[in-house]
Amino acid sequence: GRPIPIVHRVIKVHERPETGYVEVLTKGDNNLEDDRLLYADGQLWLQKHHIMGRAVGFLPYVGWVTIIMTEKPIIK
């Protein structure tokens, strides 16, 4: 199967105005540090092709539904 997508907040945007090239740095809300340890070795930023979508809004604890359904397949 496909890995579970992770929704993390963009905390920094690195933009090159002359080219329009944009890179982002992300962080999970419950993590103390940014996500660079989760990126590929030597990768410091995410590029557009790494981003699957955009979440807009805020629904506390909804992420737990995905976690429970993944860990307890009987609930699926």
C-alpha positions as CSV (number, residue, x, y, z in Angstrom):
1,G,0.0,0.0,0.0
2,R,0.9,3.7,-0.1
3,P,2.5,5.3,2.9
4,I,0.3,7.6,5.0
5,P,0.6,11.2,4.0
6,I,1.8,13.5,6.8
7,V,0.4,16.9,7.3
8,H,3.0,19.4,8.6
9,R,3.0,23.1,8.8
10,V,5.2,25.2,6.5
11,I,7.4,27.3,8.8
12,K,9.8,28.9,6.3
13,V,9.6,29.7,2.6
14,H,12.8,30.2,0.6
15,E,12.0,32.0,-2.7
16,R,14.3,33.1,-5.5
17,P,12.5,36.0,-7.1
18,E,14.6,36.0,-10.2
19,T,13.5,32.5,-11.1
20,G,10.3,32.1,-9.1
21,Y,11.8,28.9,-7.6
22,V,10.3,28.2,-4.1
23,E,11.4,25.8,-1.4
24,V,9.8,25.2,2.0
25,L,10.8,24.0,5.4
26,T,8.1,22.1,7.4
27,K,7.5,21.2,11.1
28,G,5.0,19.0,12.9
29,D,3.0,20.8,15.5
30,N,4.0,18.3,18.2
31,N,7.7,18.3,17.2
32,L,10.3,20.5,18.9
33,E,12.5,20.8,15.7
34,D,11.8,21.2,12.0
35,D,11.4,18.2,9.7
36,R,14.9,18.2,8.2
37,L,15.7,14.9,9.9
38,L,12.8,13.3,8.0
39,Y,14.0,14.6,4.6
40,A,16.5,12.6,2.4
41,D,20.1,12.8,3.5
42,G,21.6,16.2,2.7
43,Q,18.2,17.7,1.8
44,L,17.5,21.0,3.6
45,W,14.3,22.1,1.9
46,L,11.2,20.6,0.1
47,Q,10.5,21.4,-3.5
48,K,7.1,21.7,-5.2
49,H,7.2,18.0,-6.3
50,H,7.4,16.8,-2.7
51,I,4.1,18.5,-1.8
52,M,1.0,16.4,-2.3
53,G,-1.6,19.0,-1.4
54,R,-2.6,21.7,0.9
55,A,-4.7,21.6,4.1
56,V,-6.8,24.6,4.9
57,G,-8.5,24.9,8.2
58,F,-8.2,23.5,11.7
59,L,-10.0,20.5,13.2
60,P,-8.4,19.5,16.5
61,Y,-7.8,15.8,17.0
62,V,-9.1,14.7,13.5
63,G,-5.6,13.3,12.7
64,W,-6.2,10.7,15.4
65,V,-8.9,9.1,13.1
66,T,-6.2,8.3,10.5
67,I,-3.8,6.9,13.1
68,I,-6.5,4.7,14.7
69,M,-7.7,3.4,11.4
70,T,-4.1,2.5,10.4
71,E,-3.2,0.9,13.7
72,K,-6.5,-0.9,14.2
73,P,-7.5,-2.4,10.8
74,I,-10.7,-3.9,12.2
75,I,-12.1,-0.4,12.4
76,K,-11.7,0.0,8.6
